[in-house]
Every structure is written in C-alpha cells, then in structure tokens.
Amino acid sequence: LKVKVVRSSPPSSQFKATFQESYQVYKRYQMVIHKDPPDKPTINQVRLVPVSFEDPHFKSSFNQSATLFAKYQMAIHKDTPSDCGENEFTRFLCDSPLEAENAPNGPECGYGSFHQQYWLDGKIIAVGVIDILPYCVSSVYLYYDPDYSFLSLGVYSALR
C-alpha cells in the first residue's frame, strides 16, 4: 500500500493527473456504500454559469431555470404560482449586489454570483445559487426538480 498526499487547492499537477481516477473511485464508493444510483449527476453534468443576462449560457437556460424554480417552490414550500413567477425568481436569485471580477490570482471562473446547474438527459434538474468570493464560496440557495429528490441533490451540492 502506498499513500500519497496530493495538494488539491490550489490543484497540483499530481492532483490534476489523477483527478478522473480518484473521481471514479469516489463514484464507485458512493454507489456501493451509500447506494447512490449510477445516474446521479457527474462532474461533466454540472455547469457553472455567471449570473448575467450578458452571458449566453445564462440567457439560454433562464426560462428552464425559472420554470424549475417555480416547480420546486410550489412542491416543496407550497408557494402559489404568483409567489414564484419570473419576476420573483429574478429578484430572489438573479439580482445580486456582487460585481463580476476576474482577478489575476483568482479562480478561472472569476468572482461573483453563479448558478451551478445540474444537467441530466439535456435538462436542468437542480440549480445551486452560489457566490464565489476571494476567501470562501457561499451557498445562497438550492432548488431542484422534486421528481429527482431520490438523488439527494441538496446533499450532493453541499459536498461538491
């Protein structure tokens, strides 16, 4: 048995070189020990999108995200349709006081507000609203398709 300590933050070259192999071990562990289904979202199905109507990915997924938000709010929180319309969604989860910033020593995605979208079979099944700041990541809100509650997407998002 050989044990190596590999720097994960900032990612070292060893971490990057062994990431996929480590991820596959993690996924198998989750399936065997925690009985996660094999179709639980994978790293390739998570998209980090800046909260900006200037961003093409954000604009193209806005309606799908807003619809999912309303479905979640009505099913989980028993909101009425008027409580979770497009204007409420925009005010609550899209309008942010943070300004996007790409600092030279910062993360590749930059600092600011993001929607971390979880995709499965070509559709968004969950969105984590997060703020990436110089010394932390703040989870603002998470909403998911109640039809996929068996995937424990809130737990998965928190761990991710």
Sequence and secondary structure as in RCSB ss.txt:
>XXXX:A:sequence
LKVKVVRSSPPSSQFKATFQESYQVYKRYQMVIHKDPPDKPTINQVRLVPVSFEDPHFKSSFNQSATLFAKYQMA
IHKDTPSDCGENEFTRFLCDSPLEAENAPNGPECGYGSFHQQYWLDGKIIAVGVIDILPYCVSSVYLYYDPDYSF
LSLGVYSALR
>XXXX:A:secstr
       BTTB HHHHHHHHHHHHHHHHHHHHHS   TTS  GGGEEEEES TTSHHHHHHHHHHHHHHHHHHHH
HS   GGGGSHHHHIIIII  S   B  TTS TT BEEEEEEEEETTEEEEEEEEEEETTEEEEEEEEE GGGGG
G HHHHHHH 
